[in-house]
Amino acid sequence: MRVNAVFAQWHSPVHFIILQAQGKMPNWKLIGSLILPNVGGWVGALTMMGQVKNPTSNAWYQTIKKPSWNPPNWVFGPAWTALYTGMGYASYMVYRDCGGLTGRAVLPLALYGGQLILNWTWTPVFFGMHKVGWALVHILTLDVAAAACAVSFFKINPNTAYLMAPYLCWLAFATCLNHSIWELNKDDPKTA
């Protein structure tokens, strides 16, 4: 019965306005900014299916050479979820502090969108196409774009650095890992 009463309130524009004014409505812009980067990551993860691990141990990523400091596969999912959520919140802080999509927000949010697209498309290049060298060029470009984004965010709200710094550190680690894998496998035709 309680659910029906709450549902009925959502059908009344007056109740909707009152709930929103009282701050009892969900902040859909915040929720969207947290979910959006993760959705792109999840879609990118689909390109990895069968490439990282399989029961017969002959998945592409299982067969290439990796450095001894390569993390276990299970680390990547939780790490990226936390990083995507953090950068999503940083983007929301910029959006909020600029008063929405204003002239002041255009450059930082455009840089954010650009680096996010580069981030999402690295996975298909590395795991889907097995182009480790091209993935290295790709991630170096991403590093520059992400750093530019972080600087632009910092200029709007210095607290975004707390959310973007872990991402930049992880990207630096991922770049080193990509480079190491490329060095170890550059003569292997399956990683060309």
Disulfide bonds with the S-S distance in Angstrom:
none
